[in-house]
Amino acid sequence: MCLGIPMQIIAIEGMIARCVARGVYREVNLYLVQDAALAAGDFVLVHVGYALQKVDAAYARSASQLLADAQPATRTDDHA
């Protein structure tokens, strides 16, 4: 099983896209989606630095929210 993180494309140069998700920026390889029409503002699912597929904005928001909800709460009272 792989986990694809939805990221928004900021810019594209050749086969590399600059993408962002939750304030984290990454360089993403577009080789696996080279047949998709991609532009700045589009969303892609990213796994280990590769875009796996183009997704629409509603899907990206929904998946991002599910991932955020699954993240464990940070404890501030931990004195370990």
DSSP file (Angstrom, degrees, kcal/mol; ACC not computed):
  #  RESIDUE AA STRUCTURE BP1 BP2  ACC     N-H-->O    O-->H-N    N-H-->O    O-->H-N    TCO  KAPPA ALPHA  PHI   PSI    X-CA   Y-CA   Z-CA
    1    1 A M              0   0    0      0, 0.0     2,-0.3     0, 0.0     0, 0.0   0.000 360.0 360.0 360.0 137.9    0.0    0.0    0.0
    2    2 A C        -     0   0    0     45,-0.0     2,-0.6     2,-0.0    45,-0.0  -0.876 360.0-136.6-119.4 157.0    1.3    3.5   -0.8
    3    3 A L        -     0   0    0     -2,-0.3     2,-0.5     2,-0.0     0, 0.0  -0.952  14.9-160.1-114.6 117.0    0.2    6.8    0.6
    4    4 A G        -     0   0    0     -2,-0.6    43,-0.2    43,-0.1    47,-0.1  -0.856   7.3-149.9 -98.7 128.1   -0.2    9.6   -1.9
    5    5 A I  E     -A   46   0A   0     41,-3.0    41,-2.4    -2,-0.5     2,-0.3  -0.845  18.4-125.6 -96.7 124.8   -0.1   13.1   -0.5
    6    6 A P  E     +A   45   0A   0      0, 0.0     2,-0.3     0, 0.0    39,-0.2  -0.559  37.1 176.4 -71.6 128.6   -2.2   15.7   -2.4
    7    7 A M  E     -A   44   0A   0     37,-2.8    37,-2.5    -2,-0.3     2,-0.4  -0.965  26.9-126.8-132.8 148.8    0.0   18.7   -3.4
    8    8 A Q  E     -AB  43  20A   0     12,-2.8    12,-2.1    -2,-0.3     2,-0.4  -0.809  26.0-122.4 -97.5 134.8   -0.7   21.8   -5.4
    9    9 A I  E     + B   0  19A   0     33,-3.3    32,-3.0    -2,-0.4    10,-0.3  -0.600  29.1 176.4 -75.8 128.8    1.6   22.6   -8.3
   10   10 A I  E     -     0   0A   0      8,-3.9     2,-0.3     1,-0.4     9,-0.2   0.806  68.0  -9.2 -96.4 -43.2    3.2   26.1   -7.9
   11   11 A A  E     - B   0  18A   0      7,-1.4     7,-3.0    28,-0.1     2,-0.4  -0.988  58.3-145.1-155.1 154.2    5.5   26.0  -11.0
   12   12 A I  E     + B   0  17A   0     -2,-0.3     2,-0.4     5,-0.2     5,-0.2  -0.991  13.6 176.6-127.7 132.6    6.7   23.5  -13.6
   13   13 A E  E >   - B   0  16A   0      3,-3.1     3,-1.7    -2,-0.4     2,-0.4  -0.901  67.5 -53.2-133.6 105.6   10.1   23.4  -15.3
   14   14 A G  T 3  S-     0   0    0     -2,-0.4     0, 0.0     1,-0.2     0, 0.0  -0.519 121.4 -17.9  66.6-123.9   10.5   20.5  -17.6
   15   15 A M  T 3  S+     0   0    0     -2,-0.4    15,-3.4    -3,-0.1     2,-0.4   0.209 122.5  86.9 -99.8  13.4    9.6   17.3  -15.8
   16   16 A I  E <   -BC  13  29A   0     -3,-1.7    -3,-3.1    13,-0.2     2,-0.4  -0.954  56.7-166.5-118.7 132.1    9.9   18.8  -12.3
   17   17 A A  E     -BC  12  28A   0     11,-2.9    11,-3.1    -2,-0.4     2,-0.6  -0.923  19.6-136.0-115.0 141.7    7.2   20.6  -10.5
   18   18 A R  E     -BC  11  27A   0     -7,-3.0    -8,-3.9    -2,-0.4    -7,-1.4  -0.877  38.5-179.1 -90.7 120.1    7.5   22.8   -7.4
   19   19 A C  E     -BC   9  26A   0      7,-3.0     7,-2.3    -2,-0.6     2,-0.3  -0.822  17.4-156.9-125.1 160.3    4.6   21.7   -5.2
   20   20 A V  E     +BC   8  25A   0    -12,-2.1   -12,-2.8    -2,-0.3     2,-0.3  -0.995  12.3 171.7-138.6 143.6    3.1   22.7   -1.8
   21   21 A A  E >  S- C   0  24A   0      3,-1.9     3,-2.0    -2,-0.3   -14,-0.1  -0.910  77.2 -16.3-149.8 122.9    1.0   20.9    0.8
   22   22 A R  T 3  S-     0   0    0     -2,-0.3     3,-0.1     1,-0.3   -15,-0.0   0.843 129.1 -50.4  51.7  39.8    0.3   22.3    4.3
   23   23 A G  T 3  S+     0   0    0      1,-0.2     2,-0.5     0, 0.0    -1,-0.3   0.466 112.3 119.6  82.5   1.8    3.1   24.8    4.0
   24   24 A V  E <   -C   21   0A   0     -3,-2.0    -3,-1.9     2,-0.0     2,-0.4  -0.893  49.1-155.1-104.4 126.4    5.7   22.2    3.0
   25   25 A Y  E     +C   20   0A   0     -2,-0.5     2,-0.3    -5,-0.2    -5,-0.2  -0.806  16.4 173.8-103.1 140.5    7.3   22.7   -0.4
   26   26 A R  E     -C   19   0A   0     -7,-2.3    -7,-3.0    -2,-0.4     2,-0.5  -0.985  34.8-122.5-142.8 151.7    8.8   19.8   -2.5
   27   27 A E  E     -C   18   0A   0     -2,-0.3     2,-0.4    -9,-0.2    -9,-0.2  -0.866  38.0-163.6 -89.8 126.3   10.3   19.2   -5.9
   28   28 A V  E     -C   17   0A   0    -11,-3.1   -11,-2.9    -2,-0.5     2,-0.4  -0.945  16.6-129.8-121.9 131.9    8.2   16.5   -7.6
   29   29 A N  E     -Cd  16  50A   0     20,-3.3    22,-2.6    -2,-0.4     3,-0.3  -0.642  13.9-166.0 -79.7 131.9    9.0   14.4  -10.6
   30   30 A L    >   +     0   0    0    -15,-3.4     3,-1.5    -2,-0.4   -14,-0.1   0.271  55.4 111.1-100.3   9.3    6.3   14.4  -13.3
   31   31 A Y  G >  S+     0   0    0    -16,-0.4     3,-1.2     1,-0.3    -1,-0.2   0.864  76.6  51.6 -54.3 -41.7    7.6   11.5  -15.3
   32   32 A L  G 3  S+     0   0    0     -3,-0.3    -1,-0.3    19,-0.3     3,-0.2   0.644 117.5  38.6 -74.2 -14.0    4.7    9.2  -14.3
   33   33 A V  G X  S+     0   0    0     -3,-1.5     3,-1.9     1,-0.1    -1,-0.3  -0.004  73.9 125.9-121.5  27.7    2.0   11.8  -15.3
   34   34 A Q  T <  S+     0   0    0     -3,-1.2    -1,-0.1     1,-0.3     4,-0.1   0.702  71.6  57.4 -64.7 -18.4    3.7   13.2  -18.4
   35   35 A D  T 3  S+     0   0    0     -3,-0.2    -1,-0.3    -4,-0.1     2,-0.3   0.591  89.7  91.9 -85.7 -10.7    0.6   12.5  -20.5
   36   36 A A  S <  S-     0   0    0     -3,-1.9     2,-0.9     1,-0.1    -3,-0.1  -0.608  84.5-118.8 -83.8 142.9   -1.6   14.6  -18.2
   37   37 A A        +     0   0    0     -2,-0.3     2,-0.4    17,-0.0    -2,-0.1  -0.732  45.3 179.5 -79.8 107.8   -2.1   18.3  -19.0
   38   38 A L        +     0   0    0     -2,-0.9     2,-0.3    -4,-0.1   -26,-0.0  -0.874  10.8 163.8-117.1 146.0   -0.7   19.9  -15.9
   39   39 A A    >   -     0   0    0     -2,-0.4     3,-2.2   -28,-0.0   -30,-0.2  -0.954  49.9 -68.4-148.9 165.0   -0.3   23.6  -15.0
   40   40 A A  T 3  S+     0   0    0     -2,-0.3   -30,-0.2     1,-0.3     3,-0.1  -0.341 121.0  35.0 -55.2 135.3    0.4   25.8  -12.0
   41   41 A G  T 3  S+     0   0    0    -32,-3.0    -1,-0.3     1,-0.4   -31,-0.1   0.088  90.8 118.6 102.1 -21.5   -2.6   25.5   -9.7
   42   42 A D    <   -     0   0    0     -3,-2.2   -33,-3.3   -34,-0.1    -1,-0.4  -0.317  59.0-128.9 -72.6 161.0   -3.4   21.8  -10.5
   43   43 A F  E     -AE   8  55A   0     12,-0.8    12,-2.2   -35,-0.2     2,-0.3  -0.902  24.3-178.6-113.3 142.6   -3.3   19.2   -7.8
   44   44 A V  E     -AE   7  54A   0    -37,-2.5   -37,-2.8    -2,-0.4     2,-0.5  -0.965  30.6-117.9-134.1 152.4   -1.4   15.9   -8.0
   45   45 A L  E     -AE   6  53A   0      8,-2.6     7,-3.6    -2,-0.3     8,-0.7  -0.817  36.5-158.4 -87.6 129.0   -1.0   12.9   -5.6
   46   46 A V  E     +AE   5  51A   0    -41,-2.4   -41,-3.0    -2,-0.5     2,-0.4  -0.922  17.7 175.7-118.3 133.2    2.6   12.6   -4.6
   47   47 A H  E >  S- E   0  50A   0      3,-2.6     3,-2.1    -2,-0.4   -43,-0.1  -0.988  73.8 -19.8-136.4 125.9    4.5    9.5   -3.3
   48   48 A V  T 3  S-     0   0    0     -2,-0.4     3,-0.1     1,-0.3    -1,-0.1   0.829 129.3 -47.3  43.1  44.6    8.2    9.4   -2.7
   49   49 A G  T 3  S+     0   0    0      1,-0.2   -20,-3.3   -21,-0.1     2,-0.4   0.469 117.4 105.1  87.1   1.6    8.8   12.5   -4.9
   50   50 A Y  E <   -dE  29  47A   0     -3,-2.1    -3,-2.6   -22,-0.2     2,-0.5  -0.947  68.9-127.5-117.9 135.8    6.8   11.3   -7.9
   51   51 A A  E     - E   0  46A   0    -22,-2.6   -19,-0.3    -2,-0.4    -5,-0.3  -0.691  23.0-173.7 -74.9 127.4    3.4   12.6   -9.0
   52   52 A L  E     -     0   0A   0     -7,-3.6     2,-0.3    -2,-0.5    -1,-0.2   0.811  61.0 -18.0 -93.0 -36.4    1.1    9.5   -9.4
   53   53 A Q  E     - E   0  45A   0     -8,-0.7    -8,-2.6   -20,-0.0    -1,-0.4  -0.980  63.7-103.3-165.6 157.1   -1.9   11.2  -10.8
   54   54 A K  E     - E   0  44A   0     -2,-0.3     2,-0.3   -10,-0.2   -10,-0.3  -0.686  40.3-173.6 -82.5 138.6   -3.7   14.5  -11.3
   55   55 A V  E     - E   0  43A   0    -12,-2.2   -12,-0.8    -2,-0.3     2,-0.1  -0.911  24.6-106.3-130.4 159.7   -6.7   15.0   -9.0
   56   56 A D     >  -     0   0    0     -2,-0.3     4,-2.3   -14,-0.1     5,-0.2  -0.398  34.7-106.5 -83.1 166.7   -9.3   17.7   -8.8
   57   57 A A  H  > S+     0   0    0      1,-0.2     4,-2.5     2,-0.2     5,-0.2   0.860 117.7  54.4 -62.2 -38.9   -9.4   20.3   -6.0
   58   58 A A  H  > S+     0   0    0      2,-0.2     4,-2.4     1,-0.2    -1,-0.2   0.917 110.3  46.4 -63.3 -43.1  -12.3   18.8   -4.1
   59   59 A Y  H  > S+     0   0    0      2,-0.2     4,-3.0     1,-0.2     5,-0.3   0.922 111.7  51.9 -63.1 -44.1  -10.5   15.4   -3.9
   60   60 A A  H  X S+     0   0    0     -4,-2.3     4,-2.3     1,-0.2    -2,-0.2   0.915 111.4  46.6 -60.3 -44.1   -7.3   17.1   -2.8
   61   61 A R  H  X S+     0   0    0     -4,-2.5     4,-2.3     2,-0.2    -1,-0.2   0.928 113.9  48.1 -63.3 -45.0   -9.1   19.0    0.0
   62   62 A S  H  X S+     0   0    0     -4,-2.4     4,-2.2     2,-0.2    -2,-0.2   0.930 113.9  45.6 -62.4 -47.1  -11.0   15.8    1.1
   63   63 A A  H  X S+     0   0    0     -4,-3.0     4,-2.3     1,-0.2    -1,-0.2   0.894 112.1  51.9 -64.4 -40.2   -7.8   13.7    1.2
   64   64 A S  H  X S+     0   0    0     -4,-2.3     4,-2.3    -5,-0.3    -1,-0.2   0.902 110.0  49.2 -62.9 -40.9   -5.8   16.4    3.0
   65   65 A Q  H  X S+     0   0    0     -4,-2.3     4,-2.6     2,-0.2    -2,-0.2   0.905 109.6  51.3 -66.3 -41.1   -8.5   16.7    5.6
   66   66 A L  H  X S+     0   0    0     -4,-2.2     4,-1.6     2,-0.2    -2,-0.2   0.911 111.5  47.7 -60.8 -42.5   -8.6   12.9    6.1
   67   67 A L  H  X S+     0   0    0     -4,-2.3     4,-0.8     2,-0.2    -2,-0.2   0.902 112.1  49.2 -65.7 -40.5   -4.8   12.9    6.6
   68   68 A A  H >< S+     0   0    0     -4,-2.3     3,-0.6     1,-0.2    -2,-0.2   0.900 110.8  50.3 -65.1 -40.3   -5.0   15.8    9.0
   69   69 A D  H 3< S+     0   0    0     -4,-2.6    -1,-0.2     1,-0.2    -2,-0.2   0.817 108.5  53.1 -66.7 -30.7   -7.7   14.0   11.0
   70   70 A A  H 3< S+     0   0    0     -4,-1.6    -1,-0.2    -5,-0.2    -2,-0.2   0.654  85.5 101.9 -79.3 -15.9   -5.6   10.8   11.2
   71   71 A Q  S << S-     0   0    0     -4,-0.8     3,-0.1    -3,-0.6    -3,-0.0  -0.524  81.7-113.8 -71.8 130.7   -2.6   12.6   12.6
   72   72 A P        -     0   0    0      0, 0.0    -1,-0.1     0, 0.0     2,-0.1  -0.315  34.2-101.6 -65.4 147.1   -2.3   12.0   16.3
   73   73 A A        -     0   0    0      1,-0.1     2,-0.5    -3,-0.0    -3,-0.0  -0.390  35.8-115.5 -66.4 144.2   -2.8   15.0   18.6
   74   74 A T        -     0   0    0     -3,-0.1     2,-0.5    -2,-0.1    -1,-0.1  -0.699  25.1-139.0 -83.7 127.8    0.4   16.6   19.9
   75   75 A R        -     0   0    0     -2,-0.5     3,-0.2     1,-0.1    -1,-0.0  -0.748  20.6-178.4 -89.2 130.9    0.7   16.3   23.7
   76   76 A T  S    S+     0   0    0     -2,-0.5    -1,-0.1     1,-0.1    -2,-0.0   0.501  78.3  63.5-102.1  -7.1    2.1   19.4   25.4
   77   77 A D  S    S+     0   0    0      2,-0.0     2,-0.6     0, 0.0    -1,-0.1   0.250  70.2 122.2 -99.7  12.5    2.0   17.9   28.9
   78   78 A D        +     0   0    0     -3,-0.2    -3,-0.0     1,-0.1     0, 0.0  -0.650  33.3 177.3 -80.3 119.8    4.6   15.2   28.2
   79   79 A H              0   0    0     -2,-0.6    -1,-0.1     1,-0.1    -3,-0.0  -0.093 360.0 360.0-112.1  33.4    7.5   15.5   30.5
   80   80 A A              0   0    0      0, 0.0    -1,-0.1     0, 0.0    -2,-0.0   0.491 360.0 360.0 -68.0 360.0    9.5   12.4   29.3
